[in-house]
């Protein structure tokens, strides 16, 4: 009996995941988002534990322009590793722990 391909095992999704973790900056973003309270300033809107960190704070901490940070965040979001939450004109990002755990398991199986 053939095993059905899940979204996370389809070649296109696997490629997106590998692309997402192929950048040291994107890995750094994922590390910071483990504990947004410790790594980012207090936010006016959005709870860092519920919504994550504001895209502006991520760009500033990375030391890159807003468009450059947005590209990194889009790659992570497209791979399903982070979840964007729009709030009051800003976008907040948090880790998708289930997707990250699935990625870790896949990498261990290689």
BATIKOL-68255 format. One line per 3 residues: number of its first residue (from 1); their letters; for each residue x, y, z of C-alpha. Coordinates in nm, 2 decimals, decimal comma, padded with zeros to 4 digits. Example, Ala and Ser with C-alpha at 12.3 -4.5 7.8 and 13.67 -1.06 7.14 Angstrom:
# BATIKOL-68255
1) AS) 01,23/-00,45/00,78; 01,37/-00,11/00,71
***
This chain:
# BATIKOL-68255
1) XXX) 00,00/00,00/00,00; 00,14/00,34/-00,10; 00,18/00,61/00,16
4) XXX) -00,02/00,92/00,08; 00,19/01,24/00,05; 00,10/01,50/00,31
7) XXX) 00,15/01,87/00,25; 00,47/01,86/00,45; 00,62/01,57/00,24
10) XXX) 00,53/01,70/-00,10; 00,85/01,80/-00,29; 00,74/02,17/-00,34
13) XXX) 00,67/02,21/00,03; 00,99/02,03/00,12; 01,18/02,27/-00,10
16) XXX) 01,01/02,57/00,07; 01,11/02,44/00,41; 01,47/02,39/00,31
19) XXX) 01,48/02,74/00,15; 01,34/02,88/00,47; 01,61/02,74/00,69
22) XXX) 01,89/02,79/00,44; 01,94/03,15/00,56; 02,11/03,24/00,89
25) XXX) 01,89/03,54/00,92; 01,57/03,34/00,90; 01,71/03,09/01,15
28) XXX) 01,79/03,39/01,38; 01,43/03,52/01,34; 01,30/03,17/01,44
31) XXX) 01,53/03,18/01,75; 01,41/03,52/01,85; 01,05/03,43/01,81
34) XXX) 01,09/03,15/02,06; 01,08/03,42/02,33; 00,96/03,75/02,18
37) XXX) 00,93/03,92/02,52; 01,31/03,87/02,58; 01,41/03,97/02,23
40) XXX) 01,19/04,26/02,13; 01,07/04,59/02,29; 00,73/04,63/02,44
43) XXX) 00,46/04,66/02,17; 00,17/04,90/02,17; -00,07/04,66/01,99
46) XXX) -00,06/04,28/02,00; 00,05/04,05/02,28; 00,40/03,91/02,20
49) XXX) 00,31/03,57/02,36; -00,02/03,54/02,15; 00,06/03,74/01,84
52) XXX) 00,44/03,74/01,82; 00,67/04,02/01,73; 00,59/04,32/01,51
55) XXX) 00,76/04,31/01,17; 00,92/04,65/01,23; 01,09/04,52/01,55
58) XXX) 01,22/04,22/01,36; 01,36/04,44/01,08; 01,53/04,67/01,33
61) XXX) 01,68/04,37/01,52; 01,80/04,22/01,20; 01,96/04,55/01,10
64) XXX) 01,79/04,54/00,75; 01,54/04,75/00,57; 01,17/04,68/00,61
67) XXX) 01,14/04,53/00,25; 01,44/04,29/00,32; 01,28/04,18/00,65
70) XXX) 00,95/04,13/00,48; 01,11/03,90/00,22; 01,26/03,69/00,50
73) XXX) 00,93/03,68/00,68; 00,74/03,58/00,37; 00,97/03,29/00,30
76) XXX) 00,92/03,17/00,66; 00,54/03,22/00,64; 00,52/03,05/00,30
79) XXX) 00,70/02,75/00,44; 00,45/02,74/00,73; 00,71/02,80/01,00
82) XXX) 00,56/03,13/01,12; 00,21/03,27/01,14; 00,14/03,63/01,04
85) XXX) -00,13/03,82/01,24; -00,23/04,16/01,10; -00,33/04,40/01,38
88) XXX) -00,39/04,78/01,36; -00,18/04,83/01,04; 00,11/04,62/01,15
91) XXX) 00,18/04,25/01,11; 00,30/04,04/01,40; 00,47/03,70/01,35
94) XXX) 00,49/03,40/01,58; 00,63/03,06/01,54; 00,42/02,77/01,43
97) XXX) 00,55/02,51/01,68; 00,37/02,22/01,52; 00,52/02,29/01,18
100) XXX) 00,87/02,34/01,33; 00,84/02,01/01,52; 00,74/01,83/01,20
103) XXX) 01,04/01,99/01,02; 01,27/01,87/01,29; 01,13/01,51/01,26
106) XXX) 01,17/01,52/00,88; 01,53/01,64/00,91; 01,61/01,36/01,15
109) XX) 01,48/01,11/00,90; 01,72/01,22/00,63
***
